[in-house]
Amino acid sequence: MVLRETARCRARQILCSATLALGLGLLTAEATVAETATSTAFAQSLAASAADEAAVADWYRQTAYDTLWTGAEDADRRAALFAALDTAADHGLPPARYDAAGLRAGFAAAETEGDLGRLEVAMTRAYLAWARDLTSGLLEPRKIDPSIVREIAVEDPQVLLRAIAGDDPATVLRGLVPSSNVYAQLMKAKIGLEAAVAAGGWGPAVPGGALGPGDSGPAVVALRDRLAAMGYLERTPTQDYDRDIQRAVQSFQLGHGLPADGVAGETTLAEVNVAVEDRLKAVIVAMERERWLDIDRSVRHIWVNQPDFTARIVDHGRTVFRTRVVIGKNQPDQRSPEFSDEMEHIVVNPSWGVPRSITVKEYLPLLQRNPNAVGHLQVIDGRGRVVSRGAVNFAAYNARNFPFALRQPPSDGNALGKVKFMFPNPYNIYLHDTPSKSLFDTDVRAYSHGCIRVADPFDLAHALLSVQSAAVEEEFQSYLKGGAETLVKFEKTVPVHLVYYTAYPEAKGRMGFRRDVYGRDAKLWQALAEAGVELGAESQ
């Protein structure tokens, strides 16, 4: 390895070399000339290599082409980065992207100052890629699925470079790893699933139809063995669907968002038979999502996990309220998006301003055929006034030029029910009540136009308002009975997170899994695979 001992003398430091020679009398004129030549060669090589990346080029100009990685005094920093890059596969990241092996080989083969200049830049690029991927994710999610509209924080490269240039690079590199317990649990699950893949999986799929108490035979044995391999059942020689198997099935169902009836019906068996490789993909995708999610889970917040069809209030890591929800239909323009915001207020007895897309796509054709259709809706002009339907020739307009809006005033049959929960956002998404209560009885609840319908809206309102009023139920009831549209502000806004996790830690650290209702995870896994992520890839 060629590492120059004159660590802080590079290009723009010719004067430094000369001063050292004159002041200390340690360098001959010939040595000074040689040092000048090699410093210039290093700097020229470094500058040329960094020219196409402004952040890197700016850094080295600002530091007078000082080294981060290739000087003899950089050994600890260099070793810390290599140790971090060697864990790439543990994080579900592609080791080839950072090419630690190639960088090591570069150090072994370096012979000239030009080689070291190029290697210096390569190391910096590897570090910046590693830092970005761990803190902001490998993918740009909006490019994969436009309904993932989450704002992802990206650290300034100059900040990252200043940090690693400090005295404790190992601590800086450890600090890049997401600090949430969720990330640590996902990584643990990943390691366990990789071991199951290496061992050949969870055994044969369970054949046949539904199984339940009283059944016996080979299919029950296959179910027994698969549940045991997944950790839901102790090893047992039974061939009968006994109470232990029934309890194991119930535990499995709870962990996969299914009705916990203890019967292995068609839906349950389909989930039991999901390959371990597919569960591993879900965990790796969840780790990527966790890298996008820069939130404080210690504060009180609302957590809406779309594949779980639930909304929760979580306070200091503990779920203090839970309710079922309906999410958007699995159609391109109606899927509920993913983003975070701040809930500011609720509206009791809300009116419903029909979204423009619904107005022109669904209701305008009805009104063109019959001006008295959808009689529960008011026609509103551009100044907010109610317009008589008889004064409008609906047939004269199309989806592009229809100048009116539609609104449903407060009522028992209002599409938003009796209360809506507002976190104003560009996507016109909010949580709300609904008169269509029967939709909450199904397992896969994807029926809305994108907003989140809540099964227990009054209880949710009470839970949210209880922190600012001791008489919240009485006050809320008075608003309801008054019948007027009433806005109730929160004294302190509440973070709300609309997320999409098909793999997420549940009780006692066990990993829960949900169905990929929108197919988002499948698209994200494909993008990760194209970026070089592999199942079963080993760390160095």
GICORPE-V798772 format. One record per helix or strand of 3 or more residues. SS is the DSSP state (H for helix, E for strand). FROM is the first residue (numbers start at 1). LEN is the number of residues. If there is no record, write none. Layout:
ss = (SS;SS)
from = (FROM;FROM)
len = (LEN;LEN)
This chain:
ss = (H;H;H;H;H;H;H;H;H;H;H;H;H;H;H;H;E;H;E;E;E;H;E;H;H;E;E;H;E;E;H;H;E;E;H;E;H)
from = (14;29;54;72;88;95;100;113;141;157;169;181;218;243;266;276;301;306;310;318;338;356;378;389;394;405;419;437;446;452;457;472;486;503;507;511;520)
len = (11;22;9;14;4;4;10;24;4;8;7;18;12;13;7;17;5;3;6;11;11;14;3;3;3;4;4;5;3;3;9;11;14;3;3;3;11)
